Amino acid sequence: MPRKSTHSIATDQSSLCLQYLRRCGGSARLCSINFSLSVIQMLVNQRKVKISNTGAGFFIELEDAK
């Protein structure tokens, strides 16, 4: 029996994460979002988002939001 791919689910979640960040003004506290670490890591690897430490916590930011 062939295995089902979970890639489309991760892609759907990554697009939802990007939409969420756009609605939040381009950044959000990392602890406040409810997306899995694998989705966040995939977006970081694709250089669509970056993680920054502001001293008051970690934030996830869109790369094109400058």
OpenMM code with the backbone's topology and positions (N, CA, C; nanometers):
from openmm import Vec3, app, unit

residues = "MET PRO ARG LYS SER THR HIS SER ILE ALA THR ASP GLN SER SER LEU CYS LEU GLN TYR LEU ARG ARG CYS GLY GLY SER ALA ARG LEU CYS SER ILE ASN PHE SER LEU SER VAL ILE GLN MET LEU VAL ASN GLN ARG LYS VAL LYS ILE SER ASN THR GLY ALA GLY PHE PHE ILE GLU LEU GLU ASP ALA LYS".split()
positions = [
    Vec3(0.0839, -0.1171, 0.0000),
    Vec3(0.0000, 0.0000, 0.0000),
    Vec3(0.0892, 0.1245, 0.0000),
    Vec3(0.0665, 0.2194, -0.0912),
    Vec3(0.1522, 0.3387, -0.0994),
    Vec3(0.1280, 0.4319, 0.0187),
    Vec3(0.2364, 0.4972, 0.0603),
    Vec3(0.2272, 0.5933, 0.1691),
    Vec3(0.1725, 0.7255, 0.1180),
    Vec3(0.0956, 0.7896, 0.1997),
    Vec3(0.0431, 0.9211, 0.1643),
    Vec3(0.1471, 1.0269, 0.1963),
    Vec3(0.1575, 1.1238, 0.1111),
    Vec3(0.2522, 1.2328, 0.1326),
    Vec3(0.1886, 1.3382, 0.2215),
    Vec3(0.2660, 1.3914, 0.3138),
    Vec3(0.2165, 1.4994, 0.3995),
    Vec3(0.2651, 1.6354, 0.3511),
    Vec3(0.3282, 1.6391, 0.2366),
    Vec3(0.3837, 1.7643, 0.1852),
    Vec3(0.2751, 1.8667, 0.1569),
    Vec3(0.1609, 1.8250, 0.1028),
    Vec3(0.0559, 1.9214, 0.0711),
    Vec3(-0.0017, 1.9832, 0.1975),
    Vec3(-0.0071, 1.9075, 0.3062),
    Vec3(-0.0567, 1.9624, 0.4321),
    Vec3(0.0392, 2.0688, 0.4836),
    Vec3(0.1686, 2.0418, 0.4769),
    Vec3(0.2672, 2.1397, 0.5211),
    Vec3(0.2626, 2.2650, 0.4334),
    Vec3(0.2392, 2.2474, 0.3043),
    Vec3(0.2296, 2.3612, 0.2135),
    Vec3(0.1071, 2.4448, 0.2470),
    Vec3(-0.0051, 2.3789, 0.2759),
    Vec3(-0.1261, 2.4522, 0.3129),
    Vec3(-0.1039, 2.5295, 0.4417),
    Vec3(-0.0400, 2.4673, 0.5392),
    Vec3(-0.0138, 2.5335, 0.6661),
    Vec3(0.0844, 2.6490, 0.6500),
    Vec3(0.1825, 2.6331, 0.5615),
    Vec3(0.2791, 2.7418, 0.5419),
    Vec3(0.2128, 2.8627, 0.4770),
    Vec3(0.1215, 2.8395, 0.3844),
    Vec3(0.0522, 2.9530, 0.3236),
    Vec3(-0.0402, 3.0207, 0.4249),
    Vec3(-0.1010, 2.9417, 0.5142),
    Vec3(-0.1827, 3.0010, 0.6201),
    Vec3(-0.0976, 3.0832, 0.7157),
    Vec3(0.0206, 3.0342, 0.7460),
    Vec3(0.1124, 3.1073, 0.8333),
    Vec3(0.1534, 3.2392, 0.7688),
    Vec3(0.1838, 3.2375, 0.6411),
    Vec3(0.2201, 3.3615, 0.5718),
    Vec3(0.1038, 3.4597, 0.5690),
    Vec3(-0.0177, 3.4100, 0.5474),
    Vec3(-0.1351, 3.4967, 0.5495),
    Vec3(-0.1537, 3.5596, 0.6878),
    Vec3(-0.1354, 3.4790, 0.7912),
    Vec3(-0.1484, 3.5285, 0.9285),
    Vec3(-0.0482, 3.6406, 0.9554),
    Vec3(0.0760, 3.6198, 0.9132),
    Vec3(0.1777, 3.7225, 0.9359),
    Vec3(0.1468, 3.8506, 0.8585),
    Vec3(0.0942, 3.8369, 0.7377),
    Vec3(0.0580, 3.9566, 0.6602),
    Vec3(-0.0525, 4.0344, 0.7306),
    Vec3(-0.1512, 3.9616, 0.7887),
    Vec3(-0.2603, 4.0282, 0.8599),
    Vec3(-0.2125, 4.0933, 0.9892),
    Vec3(-0.1049, 4.0416, 1.0468),
    Vec3(-0.0503, 4.0970, 1.1723),
    Vec3(0.0477, 4.2097, 1.1469),
    Vec3(0.0635, 4.2520, 1.0260),
    Vec3(0.1552, 4.3613, 0.9960),
    Vec3(0.2962, 4.3163, 0.9645),
    Vec3(0.3169, 4.1876, 0.9409),
    Vec3(0.4475, 4.1384, 0.8998),
    Vec3(0.5268, 4.0703, 1.0087),
    Vec3(0.4829, 4.0791, 1.1343),
    Vec3(0.5555, 4.0109, 1.2412),
    Vec3(0.4597, 3.9733, 1.3536),
    Vec3(0.5009, 3.8722, 1.4285),
    Vec3(0.4224, 3.8265, 1.5430),
    Vec3(0.5163, 3.7592, 1.6419),
    Vec3(0.4754, 3.7560, 1.7686),
    Vec3(0.5547, 3.6848, 1.8692),
    Vec3(0.5509, 3.5365, 1.8362),
    Vec3(0.6652, 3.4725, 1.8438),
    Vec3(0.6753, 3.3311, 1.8101),
    Vec3(0.5906, 3.2460, 1.9040),
    Vec3(0.5808, 3.2831, 2.0300),
    Vec3(0.5025, 3.2040, 2.1254),
    Vec3(0.3525, 3.2209, 2.1061),
    Vec3(0.3091, 3.3202, 2.0292),
    Vec3(0.1661, 3.3453, 2.0144),
    Vec3(0.1051, 3.2777, 1.8924),
    Vec3(0.1858, 3.2212, 1.8038),
    Vec3(0.1300, 3.1570, 1.6859),
    Vec3(0.1163, 3.0071, 1.7107),
    Vec3(0.0215, 2.9464, 1.6422),
    Vec3(-0.0103, 2.8053, 1.6644),
    Vec3(0.0248, 2.7186, 1.5450),
    Vec3(0.1358, 2.7450, 1.4818),
    Vec3(0.1808, 2.6630, 1.3695),
    Vec3(0.2944, 2.5738, 1.4171),
    Vec3(0.3066, 2.4574, 1.3564),
    Vec3(0.4068, 2.3610, 1.4009),
    Vec3(0.5480, 2.4103, 1.3688),
    Vec3(0.6433, 2.3552, 1.4413),
    Vec3(0.7829, 2.3925, 1.4196),
    Vec3(0.8304, 2.3534, 1.2806),
    Vec3(0.7775, 2.2440, 1.2260),
    Vec3(0.8201, 2.2022, 1.0920),
    Vec3(0.7740, 2.3020, 0.9866),
    Vec3(0.6561, 2.3601, 1.0035),
    Vec3(0.6071, 2.4620, 0.9094),
    Vec3(0.6934, 2.5871, 0.9196),
    Vec3(0.7247, 2.6288, 1.0413),
    Vec3(0.8081, 2.7476, 1.0607),
    Vec3(0.9481, 2.7240, 1.0055),
    Vec3(1.0037, 2.6051, 1.0303),
    Vec3(1.1373, 2.5730, 0.9796),
    Vec3(1.1389, 2.5711, 0.8278),
    Vec3(1.0321, 2.5201, 0.7652),
    Vec3(1.0250, 2.5174, 0.6198),
    Vec3(1.0247, 2.6594, 0.5634),
    Vec3(0.9521, 2.7501, 0.6273),
    Vec3(0.9482, 2.8887, 0.5813),
    Vec3(1.0820, 2.9588, 0.6011),
    Vec3(1.1523, 2.9272, 0.7097),
    Vec3(1.2853, 2.9843, 0.7324),
    Vec3(1.3824, 2.9325, 0.6273),
    Vec3(1.3766, 2.8024, 0.5971),
    Vec3(1.4650, 2.7436, 0.4963),
    Vec3(1.4392, 2.8016, 0.3582),
    Vec3(1.3142, 2.8355, 0.3288),
    Vec3(1.2799, 2.8956, 0.2000),
    Vec3(1.3071, 3.0459, 0.1983),
    Vec3(1.3563, 3.0998, 0.3088),
    Vec3(1.3882, 3.2418, 0.3261),
    Vec3(1.2679, 3.3331, 0.3037),
    Vec3(1.1515, 3.2861, 0.3483),
    Vec3(1.0311, 3.3682, 0.3425),
    Vec3(1.0082, 3.4414, 0.4740),
    Vec3(1.0582, 3.3845, 0.5836),
    Vec3(1.0470, 3.4486, 0.7145),
    Vec3(1.1817, 3.4427, 0.7841),
    Vec3(1.1956, 3.5236, 0.8878),
    Vec3(1.3153, 3.5176, 0.9705),
    Vec3(1.2723, 3.5270, 1.1163),
    Vec3(1.3540, 3.4729, 1.2030),
    Vec3(1.3302, 3.4759, 1.3462),
    Vec3(1.4293, 3.5745, 1.4066),
    Vec3(1.3809, 3.6658, 1.4883),
    Vec3(1.4710, 3.7616, 1.5515),
    Vec3(1.4430, 3.7677, 1.7012),
    Vec3(1.5485, 3.7902, 1.7767),
    Vec3(1.5404, 3.8052, 1.9214),
    Vec3(1.5524, 3.9527, 1.9535),
    Vec3(1.4475, 4.0094, 2.0066),
    Vec3(1.4458, 4.1526, 2.0344),
    Vec3(1.4882, 4.1847, 2.1773),
    Vec3(1.5164, 4.0829, 2.2562),
    Vec3(1.5465, 4.1041, 2.3960),
    Vec3(1.4221, 4.0913, 2.4824),
    Vec3(1.3065, 4.1133, 2.4217),
    Vec3(1.1794, 4.0977, 2.4918),
    Vec3(1.1078, 3.9713, 2.4465),
    Vec3(1.1727, 3.8925, 2.3639),
    Vec3(1.1130, 3.7694, 2.3130),
    Vec3(1.1520, 3.7467, 2.1687),
    Vec3(1.1144, 3.6316, 2.1188),
    Vec3(1.1433, 3.5973, 1.9801),
    Vec3(1.0257, 3.6346, 1.8925),
    Vec3(1.0560, 3.6926, 1.7774),
    Vec3(0.9543, 3.7326, 1.6813),
    Vec3(0.9811, 3.6638, 1.5482),
    Vec3(0.8728, 3.6297, 1.4791),
    Vec3(0.8828, 3.5781, 1.3431),
    Vec3(0.8380, 3.6929, 1.2517),
    Vec3(0.9174, 3.7202, 1.1491),
    Vec3(0.8917, 3.8336, 1.0612),
    Vec3(0.8996, 3.7894, 0.9164),
    Vec3(0.8180, 3.8508, 0.8338),
    Vec3(0.8280, 3.8282, 0.6897),
    Vec3(0.9578, 3.8899, 0.6401),
    Vec3(1.0230, 3.8228, 0.5480),
    Vec3(1.1498, 3.8754, 0.4930),
    Vec3(1.1277, 4.0023, 0.4125),
    Vec3(1.0147, 4.0123, 0.3402),
    Vec3(0.9924, 4.1279, 0.2542),
    Vec3(0.9317, 4.2468, 0.3282),
    Vec3(0.9016, 4.2312, 0.4567),
    Vec3(0.8455, 4.3415, 0.5363),
    Vec3(0.9573, 4.4223, 0.5981),
    Vec3(0.9979, 4.5304, 0.5331),
    Vec3(1.1071, 4.6146, 0.5831),
    Vec3(1.0681, 4.7594, 0.5798),
] * unit.nanometer
topology = app.Topology()
chain = topology.addChain("A")
for resn in residues:
    res = topology.addResidue(resn, chain)
    for name in ("N", "CA", "C"):
        topology.addAtom(name, app.Element.getBySymbol(name[0]), res)
